[in-house]
Amino acid sequence: MCRAPDRLRIDSGGDQFIVSGASPRLSWRLPRTATGQPGYELEATVDGTVLDRVTRTSGSHLFVPWPWAPLRSCERVTWRVRVRGDRGFSDWSEPNCFEVGLLDEDWTARWISPVEGADEGYGMRPAYSLSARFELPTGVRSARLYATALGVYEVFVNGRRAGSAELTPGSTSYDRTLYAQAMDVTDSLRQGSNRLEVLLSDGWYRGKTGGFRLPSGWGTTTAARLELHLWYDDSTRSVIRSGADWTSSRSMITRADLMDGQVLDLGQHAEDAVPVLVDQVVAPGIDWSPAPPVRRIESRPPVSLREVATGSWIADFGQNASGWISLADLGPAGTRTIIDYGEFAGTDGDLTTAHLDMFLTGSPPIVFVQRDEVVSDGDGAVFEPRHTVHGFQYARLRREGAGIDPASVTMQVVHSDLEPTATFECGNADLNRLHDAAVWSFRGNAVDVPTDCPTRERLGWTGDYQVFATTAARLYDVHGFSRKWLRSVRDDQLPDGRIANFSPDGRRTKLMDPGERLARTTGSAGWGDAIVAVPLVLYETYGDREVLAENWDAMVRWVDWALEAARTHHDPSRTGLRPHERFIWDGTYHWGEWCEPGGARESDKGEVGTAYLYRSCATLARIAEVLGRSAEAARYGEVAKQVQAAWRTEFLDESGWMRSDTQAGYVRALAFGLVPDELRAGAVRRLVELLRAAGNHLGTGFLSTGELLPVLADHGYADVAYRLLFQRTPPSWLAMLDRGATTIWEEWEGIDDDGNPHASLNHYSKGAVVHFLHTHVVGLRQAEGSVGWESFVVAPVPHPDIPWARGSFESPQGTIEVEWQDDGDTFQLTVDVPPCSVAVVVFPDGQRATLTPGHFSTNRPAPTGKVFR
């Protein structure tokens, strides 16, 4: 073997460098020439000390437990690996480096809080400056700043911003989980006097939350905690800590709220500093996040900047995204610039956000606002509101007495710095645009946690990610991102086992009286089931067994609650219960098939609940087998059969027709395996009849849309699937694009026939359709039962309007590439299979071939006999 392993990594995140806890897990990719990994050898150096080599004669190359003693705070690690093959060891890999964070037990800094004046109220509070000075001799070799906060913070060393992460410490369930950040600030220090400053605002901890803009309930006092560790040339070390010697003052950020926006007055005179408050908060232990940080990912100039009224300009950036505007031209001293953000500009060219207002019976409307303001001091500063974040394509800039230079206006796209893992391109421009829109929609909703929309609510709704997780895991490496979010889902779980509607749950549903509205609507099928479904996606995609173990208890509590709810709560229409009805889950609240054309149907709720109850029981049984829990596997496997039988008795007749007789119902039943084999043909035929009766329009909502096209194609109706995909009138995906969408809408008719917007115009769940573009148009899908992509299937489903397609996927085993072309006479296919993977090719004519690692290319007669028109 002449090549070496590559893509060495650990299961942790970090900003300028990767930061871990005491026992990281190691992963690598095998050499292209490898045919297996009978063994491997690891070598590591910790703070210059070489550890004893570790040799294993077997084992995975994914998520290998740290084989040495647990690491200690601040240690710096370099490790490498070589693998054994049929001809001996490979070459050594290039080294991978990471650092250990300051572990919780080693923090000695105190929590410091600002001295606040009269409380302006949530959403209206300023950011505070917490600062201290310290003296430094010469000879500082290295400096690491470890920091965290209850609130959103930035740190400056001698006026220079530390790190590149945004919105730190991130969105978590602050009662149980708090992450810190590590920053290299060596180059910001100087001999003599130095100044440390923290800018601290409410953030997710104490600001507004959700569509009704209610206060987050994590705490009433913001606080920061930080330690600056200094290593000197003479091998000595010192630490600067937050404590009673720090001072507090209001900053020039006179208002900061993550949802509403930020106000910066550069001309404001500095207030006198007063001593900080110390140890006013109770916080959970400090940990280190497995997720990548939020960053400014890219900058976009406006496509146009038009003056729509005197002193009012509309900037169109050509793309709906999350982030903010940086403004380099602030005008003369005293000039106030007001920036309003939104997704839509009306026929008059002006911004409108009325479609995002919220209404609750008996309460006044909640008017949607995303607004930043800046007052210039005339010194040429650049305004960048880093204590808020917005969803927008358009911005209205208002200013009196001065113009605006278009070159000074820039959209900063801000979200989690996820690594792309897939490519897609085909010979149909509409499908390429659709793919781009879905990718942008997910990007806009991946701001530290998966949110429903970057505008109105910005909540980590469980149902949305349950639907989209498989697509997300194809498009990006979401392993750490999803593990971080799942920890909040566990943190927020209610005492009775219900899963909160969204996590992190700043509304604190688990502490509510059961009669409160949010508590009453908690525990919905399809939403709470995310705690079972998402970990399985991570296990299957990345091969991480531990993600199943760390969520096991929460899964069991959720499924057991749902089973008990089905047994004890019934729809009032049920009288004289029959035995199977103890498994019909229709007596508690379900969101149902949300945003289904025509509205969610109350009559469908029992079918939805019972279908998900079956899937989660069956999934839990499978997970129990993986974890070696044989008794639980048997128990939940048997319960799953009983729920399945109850569903069939209640909702399916002998012809394969369902009582609800909806598109969504048939899609879900077929996708979940609820329909017996002998009735599947009848169920699919009925689904197709409903689609044709709707004029080849879909009628599905959040929960089933992502499964619609695969169900049709996999049951012999690819022609129908493509008619839906290429449908140009609403409800359809291309209708969104034809009406100007650059992201996926919450409602199918997010912009109606009259050009009026409705609901969120960036809601990624219906974008799950692009998984079909990868699995059926390109034809690349993971084999059933495969873990970590050890086996996959290439089965393109051509269409006359798609002359070619290509795509790739960075699997845990290596890069998979697929490309095909159909010129009408010849079908050309190439496939690259990575090491330790096996592929099965299913040609359009049904012939099969098994591929081993390497490059495969073939020409076949073009498929005939399929009618797609």
LUMLUM-7048 format. One record per residue (C-alpha): z, x, y. Coordinates in steps of 0.1 Angstrom, whole numbers, padded with zeros to 4 digits, always signed. Layout:
BEGIN
ZXY...
This chain:
BEGIN
+0000+0000+0000-0011+0016+0033-0001-0010+0058+0034-0019+0071+0052-0052+0078+0049-0065+0113+0062-0093+0136+0098-0083+0130+0122-0107+0147+0157-0122+0145+0168-0158+0148+0179-0156+0184+0166-0160+0219+0169-0139+0251+0154-0132+0284+0146-0096+0292+0156-0087+0256+0167-0105+0225+0204-0112+0223+0222-0122+0191+0256-0130+0177+0275-0109+0152+0253-0117+0122+0216-0123+0130+0191-0131+0103+0160-0109+0099+0124-0119+0093+0091-0101+0091+0055-0106+0081+0041-0089+0051+0013-0064+0053-0022-0078+0050-0027-0059+0018+0005-0072+0001+0002-0094-0029+0039-0101-0030+0073-0087-0022+0091-0076-0053+0116-0059-0030+0123-0043+0004+0143-0017+0021+0160-0020+0055+0171+0006+0079+0192+0001+0111+0207+0021+0139+0236+0007+0159+0244+0024+0192+0229+0056+0179+0247+0055+0145+0224+0052+0115+0236+0027+0089+0232+0032+0052+0199+0019+0040+0199-0014+0022+0175-0018-0008+0169-0052-0025+0148-0056-0056+0139-0092-0047+0143-0117-0019+0124-0135+0009+0111-0119+0040+0123-0149+0060+0158-0153+0075+0173-0125+0055+0211-0124+0062+0224-0094+0081+0233-0071+0052+0257-0048+0070+0291-0054+0086+0292-0080+0114+0281-0065+0147+0304-0061+0177+0300-0071+0214+0273-0053+0234+0260-0032+0205+0223-0022+0206+0205-0024+0174+0172-0010+0162+0160-0019+0127+0129-0016+0106+0117-0025+0071+0093-0015+0044+0084-0036+0014+0078-0027-0022+0046-0037-0038+0027-0030-0071+0020+0005-0059+0054+0014-0044+0067+0011-0009+0046+0003+0021+0048+0023+0053+0078+0016+0076+0073-0011+0101+0075-0004+0138+0111-0008+0149+0125-0040+0164+0153-0039+0189+0179-0064+0200+0214-0064+0215+0246-0082+0207+0259-0105+0234+0294-0104+0246+0311-0123+0218+0335-0152+0227+0366-0134+0216+0358-0104+0239+0354-0123+0272+0382-0114+0296+0367-0127+0328+0382-0158+0344+0365-0190+0352+0359-0193+0390+0351-0224+0409+0340-0231+0445+0363-0245+0471+0346-0278+0479+0350-0299+0510+0345-0336+0511+0326-0348+0481+0291-0359+0491+0287-0375+0457+0266-0367+0427+0231-0358+0436+0241-0349+0471+0263-0319+0467+0253-0284+0479+0251-0252+0459+0280-0228+0464+0280-0190+0467+0306-0172+0447+0307-0135+0454+0325-0102+0452+0321-0066+0463+0328-0035+0442+0323+0003+0445+0303+0024+0422+0302+0062+0417+0270+0080+0407+0259+0084+0371+0255+0048+0360+0233+0050+0329+0231+0013+0320+0244-0020+0332+0245-0054+0315+0255-0086+0332+0268-0113+0309+0271-0147+0326+0274-0184+0321+0284-0215+0340+0293-0252+0340+0264-0261+0362+0231-0243+0370+0235-0208+0382+0216-0178+0395+0230-0143+0399+0221-0117+0425+0230-0081+0425+0227-0066+0460+0203-0095+0469+0181-0089+0439+0178-0118+0414+0190-0109+0379+0168-0118+0349+0138-0141+0348+0153-0171+0331+0154-0204+0350+0179-0233+0350+0205-0212+0332+0227-0217+0312+0205-0246+0301+0210-0281+0288+0237-0285+0262+0265-0309+0252+0289-0290+0274+0321-0304+0257+0313-0284+0226+0285-0259+0232+0280-0234+0260+0255-0205+0260+0256-0173+0280+0228-0151+0293+0226-0113+0292+0207-0094+0319+0198-0058+0325+0207-0050+0362+0207-0012+0360+0180-0009+0386+0197-0032+0411+0229-0011+0414+0234+0016+0439+0260+0043+0447+0289+0030+0469+0293-0006+0478+0276-0033+0457+0277-0071+0459+0276-0097+0431+0267-0132+0441+0264-0164+0420+0246-0195+0434+0261-0225+0415+0250-0261+0416+0257-0293+0397+0228-0290+0372+0230-0309+0339+0268-0306+0340+0276-0327+0370+0244-0341+0385+0224-0372+0380+0212-0382+0345+0187-0406+0331+0165-0432+0347+0194-0450+0363+0205-0418+0380+0241-0421+0368+0264-0391+0369+0266-0367+0340+0301-0370+0324+0307-0335+0313+0332-0326+0340+0342-0329+0376+0344-0292+0386+0317-0266+0384+0325-0231+0374+0311-0197+0366+0322-0168+0344+0306-0134+0343+0312-0098+0334+0292-0067+0345+0295-0039+0319+0287-0004+0331+0280+0026+0310+0281+0060+0327+0264+0093+0320+0298+0108+0309+0300+0081+0281+0328+0062+0299+0326+0025+0306+0340+0000+0331+0338-0038+0336+0336-0059+0367+0349-0094+0361+0349-0128+0378+0385-0135+0390+0408-0143+0419+0393-0115+0440+0360-0134+0444+0353-0156+0474+0336-0190+0478+0314-0205+0505+0287-0231+0509+0252-0217+0505+0221-0224+0525+0212-0249+0497+0227-0279+0513+0218-0303+0485+0208-0296+0449+0202-0320+0420+0181-0314+0390+0165-0348+0392+0164-0357+0429+0156-0323+0443+0168-0295+0466+0173-0290+0503+0174-0254+0518+0183-0248+0554+0174-0212+0561+0187-0215+0597+0222-0226+0586+0250-0204+0598+0271-0188+0570+0305-0203+0566+0337-0182+0563+0344-0173+0527+0376-0184+0511+0392-0173+0478+0377-0190+0448+0397-0214+0425+0406-0198+0392+0408-0214+0357+0403-0250+0369+0381-0259+0339+0384-0262+0301+0352-0250+0285+0341-0245+0249+0337-0210+0234+0307-0190+0245+0277-0186+0222+0242-0172+0223+0212-0195+0221+0187-0194+0193+0160-0207+0218+0137-0189+0242+0146-0193+0278+0131-0215+0304+0108-0195+0326+0080-0198+0352+0051-0198+0328+0022-0198+0351+0011-0204+0387-0016-0229+0398-0031-0232+0432-0039-0268+0444-0074-0281+0435-0073-0298+0469-0050-0301+0499-0060-0330+0521-0044-0344+0552-0040-0381+0546-0021-0388+0579-0009-0369+0608+0015-0343+0596+0011-0354+0559-0009-0336+0532-0015-0344+0496-0018-0315+0472-0036-0322+0439-0030-0295+0413-0053-0310+0387-0027-0310+0360+0004-0330+0353+0032-0305+0345+0069-0297+0350+0081-0272+0376+0081-0270+0413+0062-0259+0444+0066-0225+0459+0058-0225+0496+0050-0192+0514+0042-0206+0549+0073-0224+0563+0062-0225+0599+0081-0214+0630+0119-0214+0631+0134-0249+0628+0103-0264+0611+0113-0289+0584+0089-0294+0555+0095-0323+0531+0079-0322+0497+0077-0354+0475+0065-0350+0439+0047-0375+0416+0022-0382+0389-0002-0405+0408-0022-0408+0440-0036-0442+0449-0070-0452+0461-0059-0443+0497-0053-0408+0485-0015-0410+0491+0013-0403+0466+0030-0433+0449+0060-0432+0426+0068-0469+0425+0058-0471+0388+0088-0449+0380+0114-0471+0397+0140-0485+0374+0153-0521+0372+0184-0534+0355+0193-0571+0356+0219-0579+0382+0215-0545+0400+0193-0533+0428+0163-0512+0419+0167-0475+0414+0140-0461+0436+0124-0430+0421+0127-0398+0441+0118-0362+0436+0121-0345+0470+0126-0310+0482+0131-0300+0518+0132-0267+0536+0141-0257+0571+0124-0225+0583+0142-0196+0600+0109-0181+0611+0114-0149+0591+0086-0154+0566+0107-0164+0536+0092-0181+0505+0107-0214+0495+0112-0219+0457+0136-0246+0447+0151-0231+0415+0181-0255+0413+0159-0285+0405+0128-0293+0384+0101-0319+0388+0073-0336+0368+0042-0339+0389+0005-0334+0395+0005-0344+0431+0028-0335+0460+0030-0349+0495+0040-0323+0521+0051-0335+0555+0057-0314+0585+0057-0321+0623+0042-0297+0648+0026-0272+0624-0002-0270+0599-0001-0259+0563-0021-0230+0549-0035-0242+0514-0031-0206+0502+0006-0208+0507+0011-0237+0483+0015-0230+0446+0026-0250+0416+0050-0230+0394+0048-0244+0359+0083-0242+0344+0094-0249+0309+0107-0232+0277+0088-0200+0270+0076-0212+0236+0052-0189+0216+0019-0207+0208+0011-0207+0171-0021-0227+0168-0055-0229+0183-0080-0257+0182-0116-0261+0193-0145-0282+0182-0180-0292+0192-0168-0324+0209-0156-0321+0245-0136-0353+0244-0114-0341+0215-0109-0307+0232-0097-0325+0263-0074-0347+0242-0059-0317+0226-0053-0301+0259-0037-0332+0273-0013-0335+0243-0004-0298+0246+0003-0301+0283+0024-0332+0277+0046-0314+0253+0049-0284+0276+0060-0307+0304+0087-0321+0282+0100-0288+0267+0123-0279+0295+0151-0264+0273+0153-0295+0252+0126-0320+0241+0126-0347+0267+0108-0381+0269+0093-0375+0303+0098-0349+0331+0101-0375+0358+0120-0408+0353+0145-0401+0326+0142-0365+0313+0164-0373+0283+0162-0357+0249+0154-0390+0232+0157-0386+0194+0129-0410+0185+0104-0391+0206+0110-0358+0189+0114-0373+0155+0078-0385+0159+0064-0354+0174+0083-0326+0157+0056-0319+0131+0030-0316+0158+0053-0294+0179+0058-0271+0150+0020-0267+0146+0014-0260+0183+0043-0237+0190+0071-0218+0174+0098-0244+0179+0123-0231+0154+0150-0218+0178+0142-0245+0204+0147-0273+0178+0178-0257+0163+0194-0255+0197+0186-0292+0203+0199-0303+0169+0232-0286+0177+0235-0311+0207+0225-0339+0184+0254-0330+0161+0278-0325+0191+0270-0360+0204+0273-0378+0171+0296-0408+0174+0328-0409+0153+0314-0437+0131+0283-0415+0122+0257-0430+0146+0234-0406+0164+0232-0409+0201+0200-0422+0215+0194-0389+0233+0209-0355+0233+0224-0337+0251+0242-0370+0260+0255-0366+0295+0264-0403+0294+0289-0395+0267+0281-0425+0245+0306-0413+0219+0334-0419+0244+0322-0454+0254+0337-0488+0247+0315-0503+0219+0307-0532+0241+0290-0511+0268+0252-0515+0270+0243-0480+0260+0268-0480+0231+0254-0513+0219+0219-0499+0217+0229-0468+0199+0221-0463+0162+0185-0473+0160+0162-0466+0131+0135-0441+0139+0157-0426+0166+0189-0417+0147+0168-0406+0117+0158-0376+0137+0189-0358+0124+0173-0360+0089+0137-0357+0097+0136-0328+0122+0156-0303+0100+0132-0310+0071+0103-0302+0094+0119-0269+0103+0126-0260+0067+0092-0268+0055+0074-0251+0084+0095-0220+0087+0113-0217+0054+0148-0218+0069+0172-0232+0043+0202-0227+0066+0189-0253+0091+0194-0279+0064+0229-0267+0056+0241-0267+0092+0229-0303+0097+0240-0316+0063+0273-0332+0073+0257-0350+0103+0228-0362+0081+0252-0377+0055+0273-0394+0082+0242-0410+0097+0227-0422+0065+0261-0435+0052+0266-0454+0085+0231-0469+0082+0237-0480+0046+0270-0496+0056+0253-0513+0086+0226-0527+0062+0253-0540+0039+0276-0556+0064+0254-0566+0093+0226-0591+0089+0201-0610+0111+0217-0644+0119+0188-0661+0102+0199-0649+0069+0221-0672+0049+0231-0672+0012+0223-0635+0009+0205-0623-0022+0215-0591-0039+0186-0570-0025+0195-0580+0011+0225-0556+0012+0198-0529+0017+0178-0547+0044+0188-0531+0077+0182-0558+0103+0216-0567+0117+0221-0539+0142+0201-0528+0172+0167-0512+0167+0143-0501+0194+0115-0510+0171+0078-0501+0175+0084-0491+0212+0054-0495+0236+0033-0513+0210+0005-0532+0227+0018-0566+0235+0054-0555+0233+0079-0547+0205+0081-0575+0180+0116-0587+0172+0104-0599+0138+0095-0563+0129+0129-0548+0134+0142-0554+0098+0110-0539+0083+0113-0509+0106+0150-0504+0099+0146-0507+0061+0116-0484+0060+0134-0457+0078+0165-0462+0057+0144-0456+0026+0128-0425+0041+0161-0410+0052+0178-0417+0018+0148-0401+0000+0147-0372+0023+0185-0366+0020+0181-0366-0018+0154-0339-0015+0175-0318+0009+0205-0321-0014+0184-0306-0042+0174-0277-0020+0210-0271-0011+0221-0272-0048+0241-0305-0043+0231-0321-0075+0255-0350-0074+0244-0360-0039+0208-0356-0049+0213-0381-0077+0233-0405-0055+0209-0407-0026+0179-0406-0049+0191-0437-0066+0200-0454-0034+0165-0447-0021+0150-0465-0051+0172-0495-0044+0162-0496-0007+0126-0492-0017+0128-0521-0041+0146-0542-0015+0118-0534+0011+0091-0544-0014+0109-0576-0023+0115-0586+0013+0083-0574+0031+0054-0571+0006+0036-0597-0014+0017-0593-0047-0016-0586-0029-0003-0557-0008+0000-0578+0024+0032-0575+0045+0052-0603+0059+0050-0588+0094+0013-0582+0090+0011-0557+0118-0009-0525+0120+0023-0505+0126+0040-0520+0095+0011-0511+0072+0008-0476+0086+0045-0469+0082+0047-0484+0047+0017-0464+0035+0029-0432+0051+0064-0435+0038+0054-0443+0002+0068-0478+0002+0038-0495-0012+0033-0493-0050+0002-0474-0061-0014-0505-0075-0011-0523-0042-0020-0495-0018-0057-0504-0018-0049-0540-0008-0025-0528+0020-0051-0503+0034-0078-0530+0033-0056-0554+0053-0048-0526+0078-0085-0521+0083-0091-0558+0087-0065-0559+0114-0081-0530+0132-0115-0546+0130-0101-0579+0142-0088-0560+0172-0123-0547+0180-0116-0513+0164-0085-0509+0187-0052-0496+0175-0021-0518+0179+0006-0492+0172+0035-0479+0193+0058-0449+0193+0068-0448+0157+0036-0452+0137+0008-0440+0160+0010-0404+0148+0005-0416+0111-0023-0440+0118-0054-0418+0115-0041-0397+0086-0033-0428+0066-0068-0442+0071-0086-0409+0063-0065-0401+0033-0072-0436+0018-0109-0434+0021-0114-0448+0056-0122-0417+0077-0150-0437+0094-0124-0462+0107-0101-0434+0118-0129-0418+0138-0139-0451+0154-0103-0454+0167-0103-0417+0178-0135-0421+0197-0127-0456+0211-0131-0455+0249-0116-0489+0259-0078-0494+0259-0057-0492+0240-0070-0458+0230-0065-0421+0237-0099-0415+0253-0093-0444+0276-0064-0424+0290-0087-0395+0296-0114-0416+0311-0088-0429+0336-0078-0395+0347-0050-0385+0323-0042-0349+0320-0011-0357+0298-0003-0385+0274+0010-0417+0288+0040-0437+0277+0021-0470+0277-0014-0473+0264-0025-0487+0297-0005-0463+0319-0032-0469+0345-0046-0505+0343-0080-0519+0350-0072-0522+0386-0061-0486+0389-0024-0493+0391+0000-0469+0373+0027-0481+0349+0057-0463+0334+0056-0426+0327+0023-0408+0328+0037-0378+0308+0053-0390+0275+0042-0369+0246+0049-0391+0215+0014-0406+0213+0000-0371+0215+0010-0367+0179-0026-0377+0172-0036-0341+0178-0020-0332+0145-0049-0350+0130-0073-0327+0148-0057-0298+0130-0052-0314+0096-0084-0333+0093-0109-0322+0119-0103-0285+0113-0089-0295+0079-0059-0272+0078-0027-0287+0064+0003-0275+0045+0003-0283+0008+0027-0310-0003+0060-0294-0014+0051-0261+0002+0079-0242+0021+0070-0217+0048+0033-0222+0043+0032-0204+0009+0004-0228+0000-0020-0248+0021-0050-0270+0019-0083-0267+0037-0101-0301+0036-0123-0308+0067-0134-0343+0073-0167-0339+0092-0182-0365+0116-0217-0365+0131-0202-0362+0166-0183-0330+0156-0209-0304+0146-0183-0276+0143-0146-0270+0144-0123-0240+0143-0086-0234+0144-0058-0210+0135-0021-0211+0127+0004-0183+0129+0023-0192+0097+0054-0174+0084+0032-0157+0059+0006-0146+0085-0024-0158+0104-0045-0186+0088-0080-0191+0103-0104-0219+0094-0139-0225+0108-0167-0247+0097-0201-0258+0110-0224-0286+0099-0260-0283+0111-0272-0313+0091-0286-0292+0063-0259-0266+0056-0221-0268+0057-0207-0234+0064-0170-0227+0059-0148-0196+0064-0111-0193+0057-0087-0164+0061-0057-0166+0037-0027-0144+0046-0006-0124+0021+0016-0143-0004-0003-0176+0003-0025-0197-0019-0051-0221-0005-0070-0249-0020-0103-0258-0004-0115-0294-0007-0151-0296+0004-0165-0328+0019-0183-0335-0013-0150-0334-0032-0155-0301-0050-0125-0277-0050-0118-0240-0049-0086-0220-0051-0084-0191-0027-0061-0160-0029-0053-0138+0001-0083-0125+0019-0114-0136+0037-0135-0165+0022-0169-0176+0033-0194-0200+0018-0225-0221+0026-0230-0255+0009-0254-0283+0013-0243-0306+0042-0224-0337+0030-0243-0369+0027-0236-0405+0019-0208-0410+0045-0216-0435+0072-0196-0430+0104-0215-0450+0129
